[in-house]
């Protein structure tokens, strides 16, 4: 997707119950989250439910919000 808006602006336009910002460079659709994989001390990767099992880094400062949205907090 190519857009002139910043990711902050685009993220605010998405449905907040479905999408979550997980990194300064990534927003994911929770409906496509396959698993949250731990890769060390406070390092997590979101693995998506697509044919390539796309992996998206989760920023430490965004992890608490993601876990809360998943009911893991």
PDB file of N, CA, C, O and CB in Angstrom:
ATOM      1  N   UNK A   1       0.846  -1.174   0.000  1.00  0.00           N
ATOM      2  CA  UNK A   1       0.000   0.000   0.000  1.00  0.00           C
ATOM      3  C   UNK A   1       0.892   1.238   0.000  1.00  0.00           C
ATOM      4  O   UNK A   1       1.755   1.382   0.865  1.00  0.00           O
ATOM      5  CB  UNK A   1      -0.962  -0.002   1.220  1.00  0.00           C
ATOM      6  N   UNK A   2       0.690   2.110  -0.945  1.00  0.00           N
ATOM      7  CA  UNK A   2       1.405   3.382  -0.985  1.00  0.00           C
ATOM      8  C   UNK A   2       0.454   4.490  -0.574  1.00  0.00           C
ATOM      9  O   UNK A   2      -0.670   4.580  -1.070  1.00  0.00           O
ATOM     10  CB  UNK A   2       1.996   3.654  -2.397  1.00  0.00           C
ATOM     11  N   UNK A   3       0.918   5.332   0.337  1.00  0.00           N
ATOM     12  CA  UNK A   3       0.080   6.429   0.813  1.00  0.00           C
ATOM     13  C   UNK A   3       0.963   7.606   1.187  1.00  0.00           C
ATOM     14  O   UNK A   3       2.127   7.437   1.553  1.00  0.00           O
ATOM     15  CB  UNK A   3      -0.787   5.988   2.020  1.00  0.00           C
ATOM     16  N   UNK A   4       0.400   8.787   1.092  1.00  0.00           N
ATOM     17  CA  UNK A   4       1.126   9.998   1.474  1.00  0.00           C
ATOM     18  C   UNK A   4       1.010  10.286   2.968  1.00  0.00           C
ATOM     19  O   UNK A   4       1.816  11.033   3.522  1.00  0.00           O
ATOM     20  CB  UNK A   4       0.611  11.189   0.679  1.00  0.00           C
ATOM     21  N   UNK A   5       0.005   9.693   3.622  1.00  0.00           N
ATOM     22  CA  UNK A   5      -0.203   9.935   5.050  1.00  0.00           C
ATOM     23  C   UNK A   5       0.797   9.138   5.877  1.00  0.00           C
ATOM     24  O   UNK A   5       1.331   8.124   5.427  1.00  0.00           O
ATOM     25  CB  UNK A   5      -1.642   9.569   5.459  1.00  0.00           C
ATOM     26  N   UNK A   6       1.040   9.614   7.087  1.00  0.00           N
ATOM     27  CA  UNK A   6       1.916   8.880   7.998  1.00  0.00           C
ATOM     28  C   UNK A   6       1.167   7.644   8.513  1.00  0.00           C
ATOM     29  O   UNK A   6      -0.054   7.546   8.391  1.00  0.00           O
ATOM     30  CB  UNK A   6       2.382   9.792   9.187  1.00  0.00           C
ATOM     31  N   UNK A   7       1.917   6.713   9.085  1.00  0.00           N
ATOM     32  CA  UNK A   7       1.290   5.512   9.633  1.00  0.00           C
ATOM     33  C   UNK A   7       0.377   5.855  10.797  1.00  0.00           C
ATOM     34  O   UNK A   7      -0.631   5.180  11.008  1.00  0.00           O
ATOM     35  CB  UNK A   7       2.352   4.512  10.080  1.00  0.00           C
ATOM     36  N   UNK A   8       0.710   6.890  11.556  1.00  0.00           N
ATOM     37  CA  UNK A   8      -0.168   7.344  12.644  1.00  0.00           C
ATOM     38  C   UNK A   8      -1.536   7.754  12.106  1.00  0.00           C
ATOM     39  O   UNK A   8      -2.568   7.373  12.658  1.00  0.00           O
ATOM     40  CB  UNK A   8       0.474   8.521  13.401  1.00  0.00           C
ATOM     41  N   UNK A   9      -1.536   8.519  11.042  1.00  0.00           N
ATOM     42  CA  UNK A   9      -2.796   8.978  10.440  1.00  0.00           C
ATOM     43  C   UNK A   9      -3.587   7.791   9.902  1.00  0.00           C
ATOM     44  O   UNK A   9      -4.795   7.700  10.125  1.00  0.00           O
ATOM     45  CB  UNK A   9      -2.525   9.997   9.307  1.00  0.00           C
ATOM     46  N   UNK A  10      -2.927   6.893   9.205  1.00  0.00           N
ATOM     47  CA  UNK A  10      -3.611   5.716   8.665  1.00  0.00           C
ATOM     48  C   UNK A  10      -4.160   4.823   9.781  1.00  0.00           C
ATOM     49  O   UNK A  10      -5.278   4.317   9.679  1.00  0.00           O
ATOM     50  CB  UNK A  10      -2.656   4.912   7.776  1.00  0.00           C
ATOM     51  N   UNK A  11      -3.384   4.632  10.830  1.00  0.00           N
ATOM     52  CA  UNK A  11      -3.817   3.779  11.942  1.00  0.00           C
ATOM     53  C   UNK A  11      -5.065   4.346  12.609  1.00  0.00           C
ATOM     54  O   UNK A  11      -5.941   3.584  13.016  1.00  0.00           O
ATOM     55  CB  UNK A  11      -2.691   3.629  12.977  1.00  0.00           C
ATOM     56  N   UNK A  12      -5.162   5.651  12.726  1.00  0.00           N
ATOM     57  CA  UNK A  12      -6.341   6.274  13.334  1.00  0.00           C
ATOM     58  C   UNK A  12      -7.588   6.093  12.481  1.00  0.00           C
ATOM     59  O   UNK A  12      -8.703   6.140  13.001  1.00  0.00           O
ATOM     60  CB  UNK A  12      -6.092   7.754  13.563  1.00  0.00           C
ATOM     61  N   UNK A  13      -7.416   5.887  11.189  1.00  0.00           N
ATOM     62  CA  UNK A  13      -8.561   5.716  10.284  1.00  0.00           C
ATOM     63  C   UNK A  13      -9.064   4.275  10.256  1.00  0.00           C
ATOM     64  O   UNK A  13     -10.163   4.018   9.765  1.00  0.00           O
ATOM     65  CB  UNK A  13      -8.182   6.151   8.874  1.00  0.00           C
ATOM     66  N   UNK A  14      -8.285   3.341  10.770  1.00  0.00           N
ATOM     67  CA  UNK A  14      -8.680   1.933  10.770  1.00  0.00           C
ATOM     68  C   UNK A  14      -9.581   1.632  11.964  1.00  0.00           C
ATOM     69  O   UNK A  14      -9.595   2.373  12.947  1.00  0.00           O
ATOM     70  CB  UNK A  14      -7.438   1.021  10.794  1.00  0.00           C
ATOM     71  N   UNK A  15     -10.332   0.536  11.867  1.00  0.00           N
ATOM     72  CA  UNK A  15     -11.214   0.130  12.960  1.00  0.00           C
ATOM     73  C   UNK A  15     -10.361  -0.294  14.155  1.00  0.00           C
ATOM     74  O   UNK A  15      -9.568  -1.231  14.060  1.00  0.00           O
ATOM     75  CB  UNK A  15     -12.164  -1.028  12.515  1.00  0.00           C
ATOM     76  N   UNK A  16     -10.530   0.402  15.277  1.00  0.00           N
ATOM     77  CA  UNK A  16      -9.681   0.154  16.446  1.00  0.00           C
ATOM     78  C   UNK A  16      -9.908  -1.219  17.070  1.00  0.00           C
ATOM     79  O   UNK A  16      -9.017  -1.728  17.750  1.00  0.00           O
ATOM     80  CB  UNK A  16      -9.921   1.219  17.485  1.00  0.00           C
ATOM     81  N   UNK A  17     -11.060  -1.829  16.863  1.00  0.00           N
ATOM     82  CA  UNK A  17     -11.295  -3.150  17.441  1.00  0.00           C
ATOM     83  C   UNK A  17     -10.612  -4.257  16.642  1.00  0.00           C
ATOM     84  O   UNK A  17     -10.464  -5.375  17.136  1.00  0.00           O
ATOM     85  CB  UNK A  17     -12.786  -3.422  17.523  1.00  0.00           C
ATOM     86  N   UNK A  18     -10.198  -3.960  15.424  1.00  0.00           N
ATOM     87  CA  UNK A  18      -9.590  -4.963  14.553  1.00  0.00           C
ATOM     88  C   UNK A  18      -8.096  -4.750  14.354  1.00  0.00           C
ATOM     89  O   UNK A  18      -7.344  -5.719  14.245  1.00  0.00           O
ATOM     90  CB  UNK A  18     -10.278  -4.960  13.215  1.00  0.00           C
ATOM     91  N   UNK A  19      -7.659  -3.510  14.307  1.00  0.00           N
ATOM     92  CA  UNK A  19      -6.261  -3.201  13.997  1.00  0.00           C
ATOM     93  C   UNK A  19      -5.529  -2.668  15.221  1.00  0.00           C
ATOM     94  O   UNK A  19      -6.114  -1.983  16.060  1.00  0.00           O
ATOM     95  CB  UNK A  19      -6.179  -2.183  12.856  1.00  0.00           C
ATOM     96  N   UNK A  20      -4.241  -2.991  15.311  1.00  0.00           N
ATOM     97  CA  UNK A  20      -3.427  -2.519  16.424  1.00  0.00           C
ATOM     98  C   UNK A  20      -2.021  -2.199  15.922  1.00  0.00           C
ATOM     99  O   UNK A  20      -1.454  -2.929  15.109  1.00  0.00           O
ATOM    100  CB  UNK A  20      -3.380  -3.573  17.563  1.00  0.00           C
ATOM    101  N   UNK A  21      -1.482  -1.112  16.416  1.00  0.00           N
ATOM    102  CA  UNK A  21      -0.119  -0.714  16.064  1.00  0.00           C
ATOM    103  C   UNK A  21       0.831  -1.528  16.919  1.00  0.00           C
ATOM    104  O   UNK A  21       0.741  -1.485  18.146  1.00  0.00           O
ATOM    105  CB  UNK A  21       0.110   0.827  16.270  1.00  0.00           C
ATOM    106  N   UNK A  22       1.735  -2.266  16.307  1.00  0.00           N
ATOM    107  CA  UNK A  22       2.657  -3.126  17.048  1.00  0.00           C
ATOM    108  C   UNK A  22       4.104  -2.655  16.969  1.00  0.00           C
ATOM    109  O   UNK A  22       4.964  -3.139  17.705  1.00  0.00           O
ATOM    110  CB  UNK A  22       2.563  -4.538  16.534  1.00  0.00           C
ATOM    111  N   UNK A  23       4.362  -1.724  16.088  1.00  0.00           N
ATOM    112  CA  UNK A  23       5.718  -1.230  15.881  1.00  0.00           C
ATOM    113  C   UNK A  23       5.603   0.122  15.200  1.00  0.00           C
ATOM    114  O   UNK A  23       4.560   0.443  14.630  1.00  0.00           O
ATOM    115  CB  UNK A  23       6.584  -2.233  15.028  1.00  0.00           C
ATOM    116  N   UNK A  24       6.660   0.917  15.254  1.00  0.00           N
ATOM    117  CA  UNK A  24       6.574   2.234  14.609  1.00  0.00           C
ATOM    118  C   UNK A  24       6.364   2.110  13.112  1.00  0.00           C
ATOM    119  O   UNK A  24       5.936   3.064  12.463  1.00  0.00           O
ATOM    120  CB  UNK A  24       7.833   3.045  14.884  1.00  0.00           C
ATOM    121  N   UNK A  25       6.664   0.937  12.556  1.00  0.00           N
ATOM    122  CA  UNK A  25       6.521   0.724  11.120  1.00  0.00           C
ATOM    123  C   UNK A  25       5.465  -0.311  10.766  1.00  0.00           C
ATOM    124  O   UNK A  25       5.409  -0.758   9.620  1.00  0.00           O
ATOM    125  CB  UNK A  25       7.832   0.308  10.541  1.00  0.00           C
ATOM    126  N   UNK A  26       4.611  -0.709  11.735  1.00  0.00           N
ATOM    127  CA  UNK A  26       3.665  -1.786  11.433  1.00  0.00           C
ATOM    128  C   UNK A  26       2.363  -1.683  12.215  1.00  0.00           C
ATOM    129  O   UNK A  26       2.350  -1.388  13.411  1.00  0.00           O
ATOM    130  CB  UNK A  26       4.304  -3.115  11.711  1.00  0.00           C
ATOM    131  N   UNK A  27       1.277  -1.933  11.507  1.00  0.00           N
ATOM    132  CA  UNK A  27      -0.057  -2.093  12.081  1.00  0.00           C
ATOM    133  C   UNK A  27      -0.534  -3.455  11.605  1.00  0.00           C
ATOM    134  O   UNK A  27      -0.366  -3.791  10.432  1.00  0.00           O
ATOM    135  CB  UNK A  27      -1.056  -0.918  11.649  1.00  0.00           C
ATOM    136  N   UNK A  28      -1.129  -4.249  12.497  1.00  0.00           N
ATOM    137  CA  UNK A  28      -1.626  -5.558  12.076  1.00  0.00           C
ATOM    138  C   UNK A  28      -3.128  -5.662  12.314  1.00  0.00           C
ATOM    139  O   UNK A  28      -3.697  -4.975  13.162  1.00  0.00           O
ATOM    140  CB  UNK A  28      -0.890  -6.684  12.823  1.00  0.00           C
ATOM    141  N   UNK A  29      -3.744  -6.539  11.542  1.00  0.00           N
ATOM    142  CA  UNK A  29      -5.152  -6.880  11.688  1.00  0.00           C
ATOM    143  C   UNK A  29      -5.209  -8.074  12.636  1.00  0.00           C
ATOM    144  O   UNK A  29      -4.679  -9.138  12.319  1.00  0.00           O
ATOM    145  CB  UNK A  29      -5.833  -7.201  10.290  1.00  0.00           C
ATOM    146  N   UNK A  30      -5.841  -7.912  13.784  1.00  0.00           N
ATOM    147  CA  UNK A  30      -5.895  -8.980  14.776  1.00  0.00           C
ATOM    148  C   UNK A  30      -6.608 -10.224  14.269  1.00  0.00           C
ATOM    149  O   UNK A  30      -6.362 -11.323  14.766  1.00  0.00           O
ATOM    150  CB  UNK A  30      -6.575  -8.486  16.019  1.00  0.00           C
ATOM    151  N   UNK A  31      -7.484 -10.067  13.289  1.00  0.00           N
ATOM    152  CA  UNK A  31      -8.166 -11.232  12.710  1.00  0.00           C
ATOM    153  C   UNK A  31      -7.194 -12.158  11.983  1.00  0.00           C
ATOM    154  O   UNK A  31      -7.504 -13.327  11.754  1.00  0.00           O
ATOM    155  CB  UNK A  31      -9.260 -10.776  11.747  1.00  0.00           C
ATOM    156  N   UNK A  32      -6.025 -11.644  11.620  1.00  0.00           N
ATOM    157  CA  UNK A  32      -5.035 -12.428  10.891  1.00  0.00           C
ATOM    158  C   UNK A  32      -3.833 -12.816  11.749  1.00  0.00           C
ATOM    159  O   UNK A  32      -2.845 -13.337  11.233  1.00  0.00           O
ATOM    160  CB  UNK A  32      -4.565 -11.658   9.687  1.00  0.00           C
ATOM    161  N   UNK A  33      -3.912 -12.567  13.044  1.00  0.00           N
ATOM    162  CA  UNK A  33      -2.827 -12.953  13.939  1.00  0.00           C
ATOM    163  C   UNK A  33      -2.931 -14.437  14.249  1.00  0.00           C
ATOM    164  O   UNK A  33      -3.939 -14.897  14.784  1.00  0.00           O
ATOM    165  CB  UNK A  33      -2.859 -12.120  15.242  1.00  0.00           C
ATOM    166  N   UNK A  34      -1.895 -15.179  13.913  1.00  0.00           N
ATOM    167  CA  UNK A  34      -1.866 -16.621  14.186  1.00  0.00           C
ATOM    168  C   UNK A  34      -1.337 -16.885  15.583  1.00  0.00           C
ATOM    169  O   UNK A  34      -1.932 -17.646  16.346  1.00  0.00           O
ATOM    170  CB  UNK A  34      -1.003 -17.358  13.146  1.00  0.00           C
ATOM    171  N   UNK A  35      -0.202 -16.247  15.923  1.00  0.00           N
ATOM    172  CA  UNK A  35       0.358 -16.417  17.256  1.00  0.00           C
ATOM    173  C   UNK A  35       1.298 -15.265  17.587  1.00  0.00           C
ATOM    174  O   UNK A  35       1.787 -14.553  16.710  1.00  0.00           O
ATOM    175  CB  UNK A  35       1.097 -17.759  17.365  1.00  0.00           C
ATOM    176  N   UNK A  36       1.525 -15.112  18.864  1.00  0.00           N
ATOM    177  CA  UNK A  36       2.491 -14.160  19.372  1.00  0.00           C
ATOM    178  C   UNK A  36       3.650 -14.991  19.891  1.00  0.00           C
ATOM    179  O   UNK A  36       3.519 -15.707  20.883  1.00  0.00           O
ATOM    180  CB  UNK A  36       1.879 -13.223  20.491  1.00  0.00           C
ATOM    181  N   UNK A  37       4.775 -14.891  19.222  1.00  0.00           N
ATOM    182  CA  UNK A  37       5.915 -15.753  19.518  1.00  0.00           C
ATOM    183  C   UNK A  37       6.966 -15.003  20.337  1.00  0.00           C
ATOM    184  O   UNK A  37       7.392 -13.907  19.973  1.00  0.00           O
ATOM    185  CB  UNK A  37       6.534 -16.284  18.216  1.00  0.00           C
ATOM    186  N   UNK A  38       7.370 -15.607  21.434  1.00  0.00           N
ATOM    187  CA  UNK A  38       8.415 -15.006  22.278  1.00  0.00           C
ATOM    188  C   UNK A  38       9.777 -15.411  21.730  1.00  0.00           C
ATOM    189  O   UNK A  38      10.021 -16.580  21.434  1.00  0.00           O
ATOM    190  CB  UNK A  38       8.266 -15.449  23.778  1.00  0.00           C
ATOM    191  N   UNK A  39      10.654 -14.428  21.600  1.00  0.00           N
ATOM    192  CA  UNK A  39      11.973 -14.685  21.040  1.00  0.00           C
ATOM    193  C   UNK A  39      13.077 -14.177  21.955  1.00  0.00           C
ATOM    194  O   UNK A  39      14.079 -13.642  21.481  1.00  0.00           O
ATOM    195  CB  UNK A  39      12.097 -14.043  19.671  1.00  0.00           C
ATOM    196  N   UNK A  40      12.906 -14.335  23.225  1.00  0.00           N
ATOM    197  CA  UNK A  40      13.902 -13.863  24.172  1.00  0.00           C
ATOM    198  C   UNK A  40      13.274 -12.964  25.208  1.00  0.00           C
ATOM    199  O   UNK A  40      12.051 -12.855  25.298  1.00  0.00           O
ATOM    200  CB  UNK A  40      15.019 -13.133  23.456  1.00  0.00           C
ATOM    201  N   UNK A  41      14.118 -12.321  25.990  1.00  0.00           N
ATOM    202  CA  UNK A  41      13.649 -11.470  27.064  1.00  0.00           C
ATOM    203  C   UNK A  41      12.936 -10.238  26.508  1.00  0.00           C
ATOM    204  O   UNK A  41      13.569  -9.345  25.945  1.00  0.00           O
ATOM    205  CB  UNK A  41      14.815 -11.053  27.956  1.00  0.00           C
ATOM    206  N   UNK A  42      11.626 -10.201  26.669  1.00  0.00           N
ATOM    207  CA  UNK A  42      10.770  -9.092  26.224  1.00  0.00           C
ATOM    208  C   UNK A  42      10.819  -8.833  24.723  1.00  0.00           C
ATOM    209  O   UNK A  42      10.513  -7.726  24.280  1.00  0.00           O
ATOM    210  CB  UNK A  42      11.159  -7.841  26.943  1.00  0.00           C
ATOM    211  N   UNK A  43      11.194  -9.826  23.943  1.00  0.00           N
ATOM    212  CA  UNK A  43      11.182  -9.666  22.491  1.00  0.00           C
ATOM    213  C   UNK A  43      10.133 -10.614  21.924  1.00  0.00           C
ATOM    214  O   UNK A  43      10.181 -11.822  22.154  1.00  0.00           O
ATOM    215  CB  UNK A  43      12.596  -9.947  21.868  1.00  0.00           C
ATOM    216  N   UNK A  44       9.180 -10.045  21.177  1.00  0.00           N
ATOM    217  CA  UNK A  44       8.085 -10.823  20.613  1.00  0.00           C
ATOM    218  C   UNK A  44       7.938 -10.537  19.121  1.00  0.00           C
ATOM    219  O   UNK A  44       8.297  -9.470  18.623  1.00  0.00           O
ATOM    220  CB  UNK A  44       6.773 -10.516  21.348  1.00  0.00           C
ATOM    221  N   UNK A  45       7.403 -11.525  18.441  1.00  0.00           N
ATOM    222  CA  UNK A  45       7.092 -11.407  17.024  1.00  0.00           C
ATOM    223  C   UNK A  45       5.655 -11.853  16.815  1.00  0.00           C
ATOM    224  O   UNK A  45       5.230 -12.882  17.341  1.00  0.00           O
ATOM    225  CB  UNK A  45       8.076 -12.247  16.152  1.00  0.00           C
ATOM    226  N   UNK A  46       4.908 -11.068  16.040  1.00  0.00           N
ATOM    227  CA  UNK A  46       3.554 -11.452  15.657  1.00  0.00           C
ATOM    228  C   UNK A  46       3.662 -12.282  14.386  1.00  0.00           C
ATOM    229  O   UNK A  46       4.243 -11.840  13.395  1.00  0.00           O
ATOM    230  CB  UNK A  46       2.626 -10.195  15.448  1.00  0.00           C
ATOM    231  N   UNK A  47       3.103 -13.479  14.421  1.00  0.00           N
ATOM    232  CA  UNK A  47       3.098 -14.356  13.257  1.00  0.00           C
ATOM    233  C   UNK A  47       1.683 -14.317  12.683  1.00  0.00           C
ATOM    234  O   UNK A  47       0.708 -14.628  13.367  1.00  0.00           O
ATOM    235  CB  UNK A  47       3.540 -15.834  13.629  1.00  0.00           C
ATOM    236  N   UNK A  48       1.595 -13.928  11.415  1.00  0.00           N
ATOM    237  CA  UNK A  48       0.284 -13.745  10.794  1.00  0.00           C
ATOM    238  C   UNK A  48      -0.208 -15.024  10.134  1.00  0.00           C
ATOM    239  O   UNK A  48       0.574 -15.913   9.798  1.00  0.00           O
ATOM    240  CB  UNK A  48       0.338 -12.624   9.770  1.00  0.00           C
ATOM    241  N   UNK A  49      -1.511 -15.095   9.958  1.00  0.00           N
ATOM    242  CA  UNK A  49      -2.179 -16.247   9.387  1.00  0.00           C
ATOM    243  C   UNK A  49      -2.310 -16.058   7.871  1.00  0.00           C
ATOM    244  O   UNK A  49      -3.417 -15.932   7.348  1.00  0.00           O
ATOM    245  CB  UNK A  49      -3.569 -16.457  10.044  1.00  0.00           C
ATOM    246  N   UNK A  50      -1.189 -16.040   7.184  1.00  0.00           N
ATOM    247  CA  UNK A  50      -1.204 -15.981   5.730  1.00  0.00           C
ATOM    248  C   UNK A  50      -0.364 -17.141   5.206  1.00  0.00           C
ATOM    249  O   UNK A  50       0.231 -17.878   5.993  1.00  0.00           O
ATOM    250  CB  UNK A  50      -0.667 -14.605   5.205  1.00  0.00           C
ATOM    251  N   UNK A  51      -0.309 -17.305   3.913  1.00  0.00           N
ATOM    252  CA  UNK A  51       0.407 -18.459   3.348  1.00  0.00           C
ATOM    253  C   UNK A  51       1.896 -18.415   3.632  1.00  0.00           C
ATOM    254  O   UNK A  51       2.543 -19.462   3.672  1.00  0.00           O
ATOM    255  CB  UNK A  51       0.187 -18.529   1.853  1.00  0.00           C
ATOM    256  N   UNK A  52       2.455 -17.230   3.831  1.00  0.00           N
ATOM    257  CA  UNK A  52       3.887 -17.094   4.110  1.00  0.00           C
ATOM    258  C   UNK A  52       4.210 -17.040   5.599  1.00  0.00           C
ATOM    259  O   UNK A  52       5.378 -16.980   5.983  1.00  0.00           O
ATOM    260  CB  UNK A  52       4.417 -15.856   3.444  1.00  0.00           C
ATOM    261  N   UNK A  53       3.159 -17.060   6.451  1.00  0.00           N
ATOM    262  CA  UNK A  53       3.358 -16.907   7.894  1.00  0.00           C
ATOM    263  C   UNK A  53       4.241 -15.680   8.175  1.00  0.00           C
ATOM    264  O   UNK A  53       5.270 -15.767   8.845  1.00  0.00           O
ATOM    265  CB  UNK A  53       3.999 -18.192   8.499  1.00  0.00           C
ATOM    266  N   UNK A  54       3.800 -14.546   7.639  1.00  0.00           N
ATOM    267  CA  UNK A  54       4.521 -13.286   7.780  1.00  0.00           C
ATOM    268  C   UNK A  54       4.807 -12.999   9.248  1.00  0.00           C
ATOM    269  O   UNK A  54       3.945 -13.172  10.110  1.00  0.00           O
ATOM    270  CB  UNK A  54       3.722 -12.131   7.154  1.00  0.00           C
ATOM    271  N   UNK A  55       6.033 -12.558   9.515  1.00  0.00           N
ATOM    272  CA  UNK A  55       6.483 -12.258  10.873  1.00  0.00           C
ATOM    273  C   UNK A  55       6.697 -10.751  11.000  1.00  0.00           C
ATOM    274  O   UNK A  55       7.374 -10.135  10.177  1.00  0.00           O
ATOM    275  CB  UNK A  55       7.793 -13.038  11.217  1.00  0.00           C
ATOM    276  N   UNK A  56       6.106 -10.168  12.048  1.00  0.00           N
ATOM    277  CA  UNK A  56       6.187  -8.730  12.280  1.00  0.00           C
ATOM    278  C   UNK A  56       6.723  -8.507  13.698  1.00  0.00           C
ATOM    279  O   UNK A  56       6.157  -9.013  14.667  1.00  0.00           O
ATOM    280  CB  UNK A  56       4.784  -8.039  12.084  1.00  0.00           C
ATOM    281  N   UNK A  57       7.804  -7.758  13.810  1.00  0.00           N
ATOM    282  CA  UNK A  57       8.363  -7.450  15.128  1.00  0.00           C
ATOM    283  C   UNK A  57       7.385  -6.618  15.934  1.00  0.00           C
ATOM    284  O   UNK A  57       6.708  -5.737  15.404  1.00  0.00           O
ATOM    285  CB  UNK A  57       9.703  -6.710  14.995  1.00  0.00           C
ATOM    286  N   UNK A  58       7.323  -6.913  17.226  1.00  0.00           N
ATOM    287  CA  UNK A  58       6.483  -6.152  18.149  1.00  0.00           C
ATOM    288  C   UNK A  58       7.413  -5.323  19.035  1.00  0.00           C
ATOM    289  O   UNK A  58       8.282  -5.868  19.715  1.00  0.00           O
ATOM    290  CB  UNK A  58       5.556  -7.102  19.011  1.00  0.00           C
ATOM    291  N   UNK A  59       7.226  -4.020  19.023  1.00  0.00           N
ATOM    292  CA  UNK A  59       8.044  -3.125  19.845  1.00  0.00           C
ATOM    293  C   UNK A  59       7.723  -3.340  21.322  1.00  0.00           C
ATOM    294  O   UNK A  59       6.568  -3.557  21.689  1.00  0.00           O
ATOM    295  CB  UNK A  59       7.810  -1.642  19.449  1.00  0.00           C
ATOM    296  N   UNK A  60       8.744  -3.278  22.156  1.00  0.00           N
ATOM    297  CA  UNK A  60       8.549  -3.482  23.604  1.00  0.00           C
ATOM    298  C   UNK A  60       7.508  -2.542  24.183  1.00  0.00           C
ATOM    299  O   UNK A  60       6.701  -2.943  25.021  1.00  0.00           O
ATOM    300  CB  UNK A  60       9.864  -3.294  24.344  1.00  0.00           C
ATOM    301  N   UNK A  61       7.524  -1.288  23.737  1.00  0.00           N
ATOM    302  CA  UNK A  61       6.565  -0.325  24.301  1.00  0.00           C
ATOM    303  C   UNK A  61       5.141  -0.561  23.813  1.00  0.00           C
ATOM    304  O   UNK A  61       4.197  -0.029  24.399  1.00  0.00           O
ATOM    305  CB  UNK A  61       6.986   1.089  23.953  1.00  0.00           C
ATOM    306  N   UNK A  62       4.967  -1.345  22.757  1.00  0.00           N
ATOM    307  CA  UNK A  62       3.622  -1.640  22.240  1.00  0.00           C
ATOM    308  C   UNK A  62       3.112  -2.999  22.713  1.00  0.00           C
ATOM    309  O   UNK A  62       1.940  -3.320  22.516  1.00  0.00           O
ATOM    310  CB  UNK A  62       3.625  -1.598  20.712  1.00  0.00           C
ATOM    311  N   UNK A  63       3.969  -3.790  23.328  1.00  0.00           N
ATOM    312  CA  UNK A  63       3.601  -5.131  23.774  1.00  0.00           C
ATOM    313  C   UNK A  63       2.467  -5.144  24.808  1.00  0.00           C
ATOM    314  O   UNK A  63       1.546  -5.950  24.673  1.00  0.00           O
ATOM    315  CB  UNK A  63       4.811  -5.813  24.351  1.00  0.00           C
ATOM    316  N   UNK A  64       2.499  -4.281  25.836  1.00  0.00           N
ATOM    317  CA  UNK A  64       1.394  -4.314  26.811  1.00  0.00           C
ATOM    318  C   UNK A  64       0.024  -4.081  26.182  1.00  0.00           C
ATOM    319  O   UNK A  64      -0.944  -4.747  26.550  1.00  0.00           O
ATOM    320  CB  UNK A  64       1.628  -3.274  27.880  1.00  0.00           C
ATOM    321  N   UNK A  65      -0.071  -3.146  25.239  1.00  0.00           N
ATOM    322  CA  UNK A  65      -1.353  -2.887  24.572  1.00  0.00           C
ATOM    323  C   UNK A  65      -1.786  -4.096  23.756  1.00  0.00           C
ATOM    324  O   UNK A  65      -2.959  -4.467  23.784  1.00  0.00           O
ATOM    325  CB  UNK A  65      -1.254  -1.646  23.665  1.00  0.00           C
ATOM    326  N   UNK A  66      -0.858  -4.717  23.030  1.00  0.00           N
ATOM    327  CA  UNK A  66      -1.203  -5.892  22.229  1.00  0.00           C
ATOM    328  C   UNK A  66      -1.678  -7.028  23.124  1.00  0.00           C
ATOM    329  O   UNK A  66      -2.688  -7.668  22.833  1.00  0.00           O
ATOM    330  CB  UNK A  66       0.000  -6.347  21.387  1.00  0.00           C
ATOM    331  N   UNK A  67      -0.957  -7.282  24.211  1.00  0.00           N
ATOM    332  CA  UNK A  67      -1.368  -8.352  25.127  1.00  0.00           C
ATOM    333  C   UNK A  67      -2.737  -8.071  25.725  1.00  0.00           C
ATOM    334  O   UNK A  67      -3.550  -8.984  25.867  1.00  0.00           O
ATOM    335  CB  UNK A  67      -0.338  -8.525  26.245  1.00  0.00           C
ATOM    336  N   UNK A  68      -3.001  -6.821  26.076  1.00  0.00           N
ATOM    337  CA  UNK A  68      -4.313  -6.451  26.622  1.00  0.00           C
ATOM    338  C   UNK A  68      -5.416  -6.697  25.605  1.00  0.00           C
ATOM    339  O   UNK A  68      -6.486  -7.203  25.945  1.00  0.00           O
ATOM    340  CB  UNK A  68      -4.321  -4.978  27.056  1.00  0.00           C
ATOM    341  N   UNK A  69      -5.150  -6.336  24.354  1.00  0.00           N
ATOM    342  CA  UNK A  69      -6.142  -6.534  23.295  1.00  0.00           C
ATOM    343  C   UNK A  69      -6.425  -8.021  23.060  1.00  0.00           C
ATOM    344  O   UNK A  69      -7.524  -8.400  22.654  1.00  0.00           O
ATOM    345  CB  UNK A  69      -5.663  -5.881  21.993  1.00  0.00           C
ATOM    346  N   UNK A  70      -5.415  -8.853  23.323  1.00  0.00           N
ATOM    347  CA  UNK A  70      -5.571 -10.298  23.156  1.00  0.00           C
ATOM    348  C   UNK A  70      -6.086 -10.996  24.407  1.00  0.00           C
ATOM    349  O   UNK A  70      -6.306 -12.207  24.404  1.00  0.00           O
ATOM    350  CB  UNK A  70      -4.260 -10.906  22.754  1.00  0.00           C
ATOM    351  N   UNK A  71      -6.276 -10.229  25.477  1.00  0.00           N
ATOM    352  CA  UNK A  71      -6.738 -10.800  26.740  1.00  0.00           C
ATOM    353  C   UNK A  71      -5.643 -11.550  27.479  1.00  0.00           C
ATOM    354  O   UNK A  71      -5.929 -12.467  28.248  1.00  0.00           O
ATOM    355  CB  UNK A  71      -7.897 -11.724  26.491  1.00  0.00           C
ATOM    356  N   UNK A  72      -4.385 -11.167  27.252  1.00  0.00           N
ATOM    357  CA  UNK A  72      -3.257 -11.831  27.887  1.00  0.00           C
ATOM    358  C   UNK A  72      -2.650 -11.013  29.022  1.00  0.00           C
ATOM    359  O   UNK A  72      -1.699 -11.456  29.666  1.00  0.00           O
ATOM    360  CB  UNK A  72      -2.201 -12.129  26.862  1.00  0.00           C
ATOM    361  N   UNK A  73      -3.187  -9.841  29.268  1.00  0.00           N
ATOM    362  CA  UNK A  73      -2.589  -8.962  30.290  1.00  0.00           C
ATOM    363  C   UNK A  73      -3.088  -9.317  31.672  1.00  0.00           C
ATOM    364  O   UNK A  73      -2.694  -8.686  32.652  1.00  0.00           O
ATOM    365  CB  UNK A  73      -2.899  -7.493  29.992  1.00  0.00           C
TER     366      UNK A  73
END
